[in-house]
Structure formats: structure tokens, C-alpha cells
């Protein structure tokens, strides 16, 4: 690590050596000097702070302002210890740092920074535990009926945006199964931007999905809108979808976390990776470990497409979490002609599956017909997907 390029600037990366774990803390922008010239990090730890306790893993670091009186430091240490944390105080040249060990996920960094003697608070460990790749190195494989998602298994979910009639859903179910889809999607409850748009058939639509499952054997995937339907979904649905608009509906997340059925959690329109994983953490903290993450496009300044597919979410989330990640190319682009290239890009990026809208009469669909594939186009897409899935060293899950 070299000295700062300009005199008076402090290096923004603090390297703190922790036995069994090297944690690189990247603080955005320059920080004030702790006194004295820049020193190179040593093998034992950050230069200027040689007495850090390396026997424990530091999960959060609090940097005190230069010149803070010892009494003020002691008062802050007492407050942090009252939160159940172990606090290691290290006095450097001109300032001190506090190393916090324990369950720092529940610590409000904002409250600590309100202390006038605190220069900066930096989290070494992510606030999510159960969804964290560090604590669960192996890929999670989620079983949905006879289909598997994750761990080298690639599953395709397909079906109409909304259930419209018995004939429609059963015919589409038969078509997508014949093409190789392992699960059937279909909206019984539809969250729409306009209150005047088709809101779905509700419980009647759920009954039709059950009939389609009975006719084809495909597990059914549908969106839950409210906690009051959790018992019904527990009984009737194979994969419970939490939509983008409900990604941070924490009451709903807690309730589906108590269910035994696996959950498909879509990313919110404007949410970060960490916020998305933290929503999964809500579900998992209630006991349900079978969560599939779905990237469905995010809202950007671009208006040509419905949303912007964040392909980088796949490798990024896989680095952060052990949960399987699938892509929704239908909502990402918003047009049927974008579905194929986006789907192929998702496979190439390492996704564990796709969820695709298919309708037997898109021109007359009650919901999102413009982004729905016909059964013929879906078949053509599946023909292109098969060799690419194999090339990515994954196994395409075939329907039972």
C-alpha cells in the first residue's frame, strides 16, 4: 500500500489485520488525520494501532475524533457494552479506535455517529447473517415440488402474467411444460399501478392454478399480497412469490418466513443489493431458509425499456449470499422481443433460473401482453437455452 498521492491527504482504506480473517474497510472519501505522518500497514495490523486484539474478529470499528478526552471514550464504551458488545479500545497516535465484537447487526450506526466525539463508524461484517455466503459457503438448493433451483440446477418458471380463465391457464400450462418449463407461474392477485386496471381473479384464480397443476403436474408459483392469505397459500401454493412492491413489506416478510413453503423474493424497483438480501434475512430469521432471489429489473433514467436489467446482480449476489438467484427478463425489458436476449444474458451471467411470461393470446391479454411470449416463441427460446445452460455447467431441470 503506497502513501497518499498528495501531501495532507489521508488514505481512505484502513487495513486491519484480524486473525483468521482480513477485513478491508473502505471509507468513502478522505478522513481526518489521527496525527503524525502516514504509516505503512504492518503484518501485525494497522500501523499506529499495534495493540488491536487479534484473538477476536472485529465486526465494527468506531474512529474517535483526535483529542477526544478519555472520559468521553469511556462513556461511549459503557453505552456499547450495554448493547451486549465486547469493546476493544486501541489508542493510536492522536486518536483512538474502538473495535466492536458481537451481534453488530442490530447496532444503529446512525445513533453512534450522533456522538459529537465520533469521527466515523465502519461496519466490517455485513448486517445479514443467515443469508451470508461467509457463514454458509455452499450454494443453497431450494426444492419446489419435483424441481430444484440452485447448486447447479437451472429451472425455468413460465406462464401468464395473470390467470384469466380455466381454458387459458390449463392450455398455457400444457404448452410451457411441453417446451421444458419445470414450474408454472400465474397471477391470481395482481398489484397494479392503476386502481382501474385488472387486479386478478383472486381466490378464484388460485383455484384455477390448482386445476392447472392437477392437469400437468407442474408446481405453481403465484404472488401473495397480504399476510391474511398466508394460511391459504401454505395449503395451496408450491412457491410463494413476494413481488417487487412488497420487498420491504416487513410484516408480510415475517409471516411468509413462518411458512413451510419456499419463497421467491423479487428485488424492489430501486433497492440495493444489501437491502434485497436484508429482506431475505427477514424471512430466514423467522425460520424459512428456502428463499430464491429474483432480479426483475430496476428503475433508472432510461425510459425506452420498462426497467433496466441489472445483470451484474447475479455474480454480485452470488458473492454476497448462498441463496439461488433467478432472472425475470419479461418485466426487465417490458417487450416480448427483449425477453430472449435478456434470458440468454442471464444464463451467461450464471443465473440459477428464469421466470418468463407466456400467453397463448398476448394481443388480448388482460395484463402485460406486450411482454409475453407466445408458446411458439417460448419453445424457440428453450431450444436456444439448453446448450447455453449446459455450457455454463448447469443442469436444466426437466418437468416431471
FENPE-V730809 format. One record per run of one state. SS is the DSSP state (H for helix, E for strand, L for the rest). FROM is the first residue (numbers start at 1). LEN is the number of residues. Records with the same first field share a line. If there is no record, write none. Layout:
SS=FROM-LEN  FROM-LEN
This chain:
L=1-12  19-2  27-15  43-2  46-14  65-5  82-4  92-4  102-2  107-2  114-4  124-8  133-9  145-2  151-2  160-2  163-3  180-3  186-1  188-15  217-2  224-3  237-2  243-1  247-3  258-4  267-6  286-5  296-2  299-9  309-3  322-3  328-1  334-2  350-3  359-3  365-4  372-1  374-1  392-3  397-4
E=13-6  21-6  42-1  45-1  60-5  86-6  96-6  118-6  132-1  142-3  147-4  153-7  162-1  183-3  187-1  219-5  239-4  262-5  291-5  298-1  308-1  321-1  325-3  353-6  373-1  395-2
H=70-12  104-3  109-5  166-14  203-14  227-10  244-3  250-8  273-13  312-9  329-5  336-14  362-3  369-3  375-17
